[in-house]
């Protein structure tokens, strides 16, 4: 089992991403100062389905192909031997800008999907699900548009704003089918 966190020191304005191994003897595996990329979230997810969890890091930064400050989600393979991580996915953006992300194996196929709360142009939000497809992510499921979606809730289940997410007729449903957000 591993633990990842973003540590922000507001006095020095530095941000560290740290990964700890919690097997037998807890140990700091890697610590990387990433202040200029503004990390805001870290998650683990077995996106390759190989029983090794990859590291997903959320940054607020510009990219060469999308030179606007925005939230990004990059995926890294962890090199436990050399105590480092290797970039797997650092694309400029997904379909839309997003406010939050998490990783969860909703369809129980052994691969963790990447879930985003994406912002629509009309001000509503949509929950989208991306699956790893060879060398990048591909849109797999999407929900209907909701007036209010804020963030993923910590739980053993996939939850958004305290409401469970599930698949119904290959669509993502949040909470009750007729529930209005």
N, C-alpha and C positions, 0 to 999 in steps of 0.2 A: 504494500500500500504506500502511496506517495501523497504528499501535501505540497501544493504550490500556492504562493501568495505574492501579492504586490505590496511592497513596503515603501511607503512614502514618508520622507523626512521633510516636513514643511519649513523647517528652519534653514536647511541647506538646499532645499528645492531639488533633492535627488530622489529618484525612484529606482528601486531594486526589484527584480523578479527573482525569487528564490524557490528552489525545489528541494524538498526533504524526502529522504527515504525513511519510512516508518517501520521497515522490516527489522526484526530482532533488536538491533541497536540503532536508534534514530540517528541520522547523519545528514548534514547539509551536502547535497549532491552538486548543486550549482547555484551561484549567485552572480547575477549580471546586472550592471548598472545601465539602465535604459532610459534615463531621464529625458533625453532629447526626443524620444519616440512616445512619450507620455503613456505608459502602460496603465490600464485601468481595470483589467480583469484577466484572470488566468483560470483555465479549466483543463481537466484531463478528459480524453475520449479515445476509445479504441476504434478509430476511424478506419484503420486498415483491416480490422477483424483478425489480427494476428496475436491476440492476447497481450500485446504490449500497448500501453496507453501512450498516445501522443499528447503533446502540450499545445494547447490553444491559448494564444495571448491576444488580448484586445489592446490596440493602440489608438491614439488620436494623433494622426499625422497626415501629411501630404504624400502622394506617390507620384512617380514620373508620369503615369498615364491618367491620373486624376489629381491635379495639383491644387486641391481644396482640402483644408483641414477637416477631417471627418473620422469617424470611428472605423477601424479596420479589424479584421480577425485573421491572424496568421497561424499556420500549423507548423509544428516542429517535431521531428523524431528525436527522442532523448537517447544520447549516447552515454549509457551508464558507466562504461569502462573509462572513458576519457572525461567524464563529468562535464559534458557540454551538450548542446543540442544542434541539430542539423535542420536547416530550412526545408520544408516540404511544400508549403503553399504560402505565397505572399502576393496574391493578386491585388490589383488596385481597388476593386470593389465587387459587391454582389449586385443583384438587380437594382436594389434601392439602398439608400442610406438606412442604417439601423440604429436602434437605441440600446439593444441588449442581445446577448447570445448565450447559448449553453449547448452542451453535448449530451445526448441521451439516445439509447437504442430503443426507439418506440415500437418498431415492428419485430423486435426480438430475433433478428437474423444474425446477431453476433457483431454487427458493425454499428458503431455509434454515429448517428446523424448529427449534423450541425443545425441548430434551430436559431433563427433570428427573428426579432421583432422589427420588421421593416416599416419605414415611413412612406406612406403614399403621398402623392402630390396634393391630394385634396385635404390633407390633414388627418386622415384616418390611418390606422396601422393594420398590418397583416402579419400573421405568424407564418413563416416559411421554413421549410425543411430541405436541407441540401444533403446529398449523399456523395461520398468520395467515389470518383469515377476515374480510375487510372492515374491521372496526374493533376486532377483538380476536382472542384465541387460542381455538381449538377443539381438544378432544382428538381425536387422529387415530389413534394406535397406543398400545398399552400392552403391557408384558411380563407374564409370570407373576410371582408373588411370589417374592422371594429372601430368604433369611435374612440375607445380608450383601451389601450394595452400599454402597460408600463414596464414591467420587469418579470423575470422568472423568479419563482419562489423556491427556496431551498426545501427539498423533499426527496423522498425515495422515488416518487413518481414525477413525471414531467408536469409541472404546474406553472401557470401564468397568473399573476395577481391573485393567488389563492384558489384558482380554478384548475381542475385537472384537464389535461390535453389528451385526446384520444383520436384514433382514426375511425372514420365512418364513411363507407363508400369511397375510399381513397381520398378523403378530404380530412383536413385537420379540424377538429371540433374542440372548442374551448368551453368547458363546463356543460351545462344543460343545452340541448339542441336549440331550444327556443329562447335561451337566455340572452338578454341584451346587455352589452357592455358599454 
